Amino acid sequence: MRVLHVAVEIYPLVKTGGLADVVAALPVALAARGLDTRVLLPGLPAVLNGLTDLRRISRFGPAFGAAMITLRLGRLPDSGLPAYVIDAPFLYRRDGNPYLAPDGRDWRDNHRRFALLGWVAAHLAAGELDRNWQPEVVHAHDWHAGLAAAYVAQNPALSTATVFTIHNLAFRGLFPLDHHADLGLLISGANQSALEFHGQLSFMKAALVHAKRVNAVSPTYAREICTPEFGWGLDGLLRDRGTDLSGILNGVDYAVWDPGSDQAIPANYTASHLRGKKVCKAKLQTELGFARRANAPLFAVVSRLTSQKGMDLILGALPDLLAGGGQLVVIGSGEADIEAAFRAAAAAHPEAVSVYLGYDDALSHRIIAGADILLVPSRFEPCGLTQLYALRYGTLPLVRRVGGLADTVSDATPAQIKAGTANGFVFDDAGSRALASRIGDALTLYRDPVVWLQIQRRGMAQDFSWADSAVRYEALYRSI
């Protein structure tokens, strides 16, 4: 079976969040199962510079505002998997991240930039751009690739199966409705309702309407987005999809995230030999300027610093965390007011709070390895990957019971501790008091090293690799 994955991000070339990790790992896991898998990416500078063995496949244009577009085929640097890249300098060779200009605002022509991604996917499906390879399944990831399903559906001669994965429904790919003239899609009469969302154009809605199957990145999130609370105005459409909507949990690439072999951390360790984790914690405390106190519970945040991620809840609970003798390290970036609040906390408590605003992959590994507890108090969370990384590293996740967090973290209640099923801490109410209460419980349990070790080893033994998820995705492809 020939499968084309369509996405904007892929680790390690371009990453703003967990999407990049998924796109890097899932196609490789499918290829290991014997599927003929390729990836389609926009020609961002880091992609063009990072792929190897690039060669020209076809050239066309003008289209989507670009005078000339070259489709190239190369190989991904780590896996060697074949990857198409759309070399359109006018649209993609820019500073900033894939979506935002250096001033932090969306590129004004994002609708063209990402429509081209879906358009090329459809024409590959039609066999028009590469005579030597034609996908049977086009799997588009998040709204940026959402129009792939619409362009495929617009050609009645195509029998290509289309799958669309929702990585975060909150980002619906909204543009002014009059931008439809730039897209080459029919938008009149009955077709208009497939693209229009409250007077705007929505790439997300177009994908949800046109894809043969829609998938969310965890079973719980697939159920949540069918409700008004989590559906962002699209819950009715998702309910109407019925059994065409499913949830498959994301996995972890243990070739990248494994404390036994991780070269980014100061000492390696395993569940049976945890001495290295103590070394990681001591060195991290020194690096952060904290007092090297082995008995001080070290809390960590590795996240976008947004209200969606519950960062305001952490700020509200911080006095309780510090009063209990805890330390906190934060890495990430996001909303300006939340960043400022964390900076102020670090300035007020330099011996116990450290904040790094930005992205540093190696530092993220050191933090997850050195911390005792990872805080993920999200208001909603499609899947979450950091809690899965934390489990493998013996760092207990403290999460809110939503989305993929609910699917992966088992609360350390007395009953579950006794049963040997606990692997972290869970709370329900989206408030600082509820979070502070659970932090207090974690601080108390931390003083019982025997039970703490039991919970650590339970988490480290769990397998969240991509193998099981790849089986489920293959079954989904074959069903259509």
N, C-alpha and C positions, 0 to 999 in steps of 0.2 A: 504494500500500500504506500502510495506517495502522498506525503503530507507537507504542506507549506505553512509555517508559522509566520505571522505578520505582526510586527511590533516596532516600537520606536526605540526601546532601551534593551540592552543586553550587557550583562556583567562579563568581563571587567571593562568593556569599552565605554559604555555610557550607562550611568546609574543615577537615578534620583530617588529610588525607593525599591521595594520588594519586587516590583514587576520585572526589573532587570535580572534578578536572581532566578525567577521562574523561567523566563525566556532562555536563559543560559542553560538551565538544567533539564527542563522537561523534554525538549527535542532530543537531547543526548540520551535520556532514559528511554525514549521511544525507539531511537536508533538501535539501542542495545537489545531491544525486543525484535529487531529485524525490519522495522519500518524504514522506508526510504524518506528521510526527513531533511528538509531544508528550511532556512530562515530568510525572510525578506526584511531589509532594514533601510531606512533613509540614509542618504550619503552625508551624514554629519561628519565633521572633520575627524573626530576620534574613531569613527567607524572606518572611514577610508584609510586612515593611518594604521589601524589595528589589524585589518584583515590581511591575509597573506595570499600569494598566488592569484592576484586579481587579474582578470582578463575580460575583455569586452564581449558581451553577448549580443546586444542590439543597441541601436540608436534611433531615437525618434524625437518629434517635437515640431512645432511649438505645442506646449500643453501646460495648463495650469499656471500660466504666467512665465514659464521658462522657455527660452528660445530653443534650447537643445538639451536633451536628457539622454544619458547613457546608462544602460543596465549592465552592471558588471557582476561577475561571479568569482568568489574567492573562498577562503576557508577561515573559520573562526580560530583565534590564536591558541586557545586551550584545548578545545575538543577536536579541532580539525574538521568540524561539520561544515558542509557546503552552505554558503550564505550569499544571497543576492544583495546587491546594494544599488540604490537608485542615485546615480551621480548627477545631481542637478544643482550646480553651484549657486545659481541665483536663488534657490529656495532653501538650501541646507547648509551651505558653508558660511556659518555665522558664529560670532561669539555668543556667550551665554549658554544656558542649558537648552535642552531640546524644545522647550515650550516658551521660554521667557527670554526677552532681550536683557542686556546687562543692567538696564534700569529697573528690572523686576516686573515689567509689564509683558503681557502676551504679545507675541509678534502679530501684527495686524493681518497678515496673510496666512495665519495658521490653518484656516479652512482650506486653502489651496495646498499647503504643504502636506497636510495629512490626508486630504482627498487623493492626492497623487499616489500615496502609499497604497490605499485601497484599490485604486484604479489599476495600478501595475499588477497587484495580486490577481485581479479579475482577468487581466489579459494574459498573465501566465497560465491561469486556469483554462483559458481558451486556446492555449497552445500557440499564441501569436508572437511571443517574445523570446522563447527558447524552444526550438524545434526538437531538442534532445531530451526535454524533461517537462512533464505536464502534471500538476498535482491532481489527485483525486479528491483530496480534502484541503480546504483552506481554513486554517484556524487563526482567527484574528483576536488580538489581545487588547482589551480596553478601547475606549472611545476613539483614540487616535487612529486605530485600524478599523473602526466600525463600518466605514463605507465599503469595505471589501465585500461584505455580504450583500449590500445594496447593489453594487455594480455587477456582481455575479447574478443576482436575481433579475436584473434588468435584461439579461440576455437569455431569452427562452430556450435557446439551443443548448445551453450549458446544463449538464447534469451534475456539476461539481457539488459535493457536500460542503456545507459551511457550518462552522462552529464558532461561536463568539463567547469569550470568557470575560465576565465582569470582574475586574480587579478592585474597583471602587465605584459604586453607583453614584456617589456624590458628585463626581466629575462627569458631567453629561455631554460635554463637547458642544456648548451653546454658541451660536453665532447669529447675527442679524438674518432675518428670513430672506432678504433680498440677495444674500450671498449665494443663494441656490443657483443663480445664473452662471456662476463660475464653476459649477460642479459637473455639468453635463448629465444630470439626473432629471427624470420626469418629475415634476412637482405641480400637478394640477388635479382637480377632481379628487378621486379616491386615493391617488398616490400622495397627495399633499399631507394627509393625516399620518402617513408613515414616516414623515420627516419633520413635521411641524410640532413644536412643543411650546404651548402658551405664547404664540406669536414669535417664536424663535426657531431657528434650525438646530436640530439636535443630532449629532453623529451617534450618540448612544442610543437614542430611540430608533434611528434607522437600522442599527444593528439588531436591536431586540425584535424588530418587526420582521426583518428579512432573513436572519440566520435560521438555518434548519434546526439547529439546537443551540440553546443558550445555557451557559454553565457559570456558576459562581464558585469562588475559590474555597468554600467550606460548606458542608451540609447545613449548618445552622444559619449561615448568612443567606443561603438560598431560600430558606423559609422566612427569614426576617425581612428581606426586600419585597416580599409579597404583602407587607403590612404598611399602613400609612406612616408609622413611626420611622421606618427605615427605607421606604420606597422612593423618596424624593420625587413624588408625583408620578412615578412610573409603576407603582404597585399594581394598579388595575391591569395594565398591559402585561405585566409579569404573571399575574394570576391567570390571565387568559391564555398564556402559553401552556399552562397545565403541565403535562408530563414532558413537554419539550424543555423544561427548565430543570436542571439538576445541580448538585453541589459536589465537587471533588476537592478534597483537602490538598493544599499545596504541600510540597515536600521540602527536604533539606538536602543540599549537595554536601555529603559528608567528606568528599574529597577536599572541600574548602573549609568546612566547619567540623573539625575533629580535634579535641585537645590532645589526643595522643600523637598527632603528627603536625599540628599547626605551627608553622615557622614564624608566625607573627607574635607569638607569646613567649615570655622569657623562660618558661619551663613547661615541658609536656607532662601530661598525667592521664590516668585512666580511672575508671570507677573503683578498681581494686587497689590502686596506688595513687592516692590523692595528695601526696606531699607536694607535688608540683603546683597544685592550686594555691596552697599556702604561700609558696614562693611568688606566684603571680600576684596575689593580693598584696604582699609586702612591698613588692617592687612598684605596683600601681600606686599604693599609698605614698611612697617616696616620690614618684613622678608627679603626683598631684599636689605635693606639699602638705599632705596630711600627716598626723602623728601615726607612726607605725604601730598601731594597736591591733593585735591579732583578734582580740575579743570585741572589737568595735564592728558591728554589722555594717557592711559596705553595700549601700543601695546604688543601683545604676539606672539611668535612662538612656536608651539608644533609640532615638525616635525623631520624627518631625515634631517640632515644638508648636503644636496647634491645639485648639480646644477639642477638635475631634479626637485627638489622642489623649485627652484628659489631663493635659499639662497644668491647667489651672487647678485641678484637684490636687495635684502633687504640691503646688505652691501653697495651697490652703492647709495641707497636712504636714508641711515641712517643720513647723515648730514642734509637733509631736515626735516626728522622726528624730530631730536633733536632741530633744529632751530625753529621749530614750537611749541616747548614746550612739546613735547612728551617724554615718557619713553618707554623702550623696555626690555622685559624679554624673554629669549630664553631657551628652554629645548630640548635636543636631542643630537644626535651624528651622525657622518658621515664622510665626506671627510676631510682629515687632514688639507688641506689648508683653508677650510672654517671654521673649528673649530678654527684654529689659528687666523683667522681674527676676529671672534667673541670674542675670548679671548682678543685680542688686543683692540677691541672697548670697552669692559668692563673695561679694565685697564685704558684706556684713559678717560672714562666717568663713574666712579663708582657710581655717584649720579643719573645716568639716564639709564644705561645699565647693565643688569645682565645676566649671562650665566651659565647654569647648563649643563655640558656635561655628558650625560648618560640618563638612564630611571628611572623615579620615578613616579609611577602611582598616588599616593596621591598628589604629587606636581603638576602634570598635571591638576588634578581636581581643585586645589586651583588657579592655573594660569588662567584657562578658566573661573572660577567663578569671579576672581578679575579683569580681564582685561576688557577694553572697546572695543578693536578691535583685531581680530585675523588675522594675515597675512598668506595667502596661495597663493603665486604668482607662482604656479607650471608651468613648461614648458609643462608638460603633467600630467594628474591626472585621473587615471581610475575611481575612485569614490570620494575618500576623505571622511573621517569620522569626522575629527576635526571641519570642518565648520558646520557639523550637530550638534555636541556637543555644539559648540559656540552659534548657534541659540537658542537652548533650554535654555542656560544660560544667554541670553540677551547680548551676546558679539557679536558685528557686524563683520561678516567676510568680509575681503577685499581680493578678489581672482582674478586670471586670468581666462578668459572665455574659459576653456577647460574641457573636460570630464565631470565627475560628478559635478564639480564646476559650470559649465554652467547650469546643470540641477537643481541645488538646490539654487543658490544665484541670487536674482533679484536686479538689480542695482538701487541705490538710485538716479535716475534721477528725475528732477522736475515733469515730467509726472507720473512716477510710485509712487513717494511720494504722489502726489495729489490723485492718484487712490487707495492708501493704499496697494500697492503690493510690495513695496521695503522692502528688509530685509538685505541689505548689500551693498558692493561696488564692482564693476567689472571693469577690464581694459583688453585690448586686446594685445598690443605689448609686446613681451618678452624682455623688456628693463627697466633699472633702472629709466629712465626719465618718462616713462609711469607710473611706480609704484609710483614714487615720486609725480607726478601730482595728482594721485588718493589719496595718503596719504594727500596731501594738501587739497583736497576736503573734506576728512573725518575730518580733523582738523577744517575746517570751519564749517561743519555741527554740530560738537560736541558742538559748542558754542550756538547752538539753542536747548535748553533742551526739548522743546515741541515736535519738529520734531524728535529728537533723541529718545525720549521715545516712540513715535508712531512706529518708525522702530523697536525698541527693542521688543515691545509687538507683533508686526506682526511676527517676527521670533520665539518668544517663543510660539506662538499659533500654529505654523505649526506642523504637525504630520508626522514625518519620522520614525515611528515605523516599526517593521518588519512585521506587520499584512498584509499590502498590498503586500509587496514583497513575503511573504509566499504564498499568493493566486496565484501570478504569477508563482512561482516555481512549485507549485502543478499542475497548468494547463500545464506547460512545461512537467513535468513528465508524466502526463496522455496522452499527445499528442503522446508519444512514447511508 
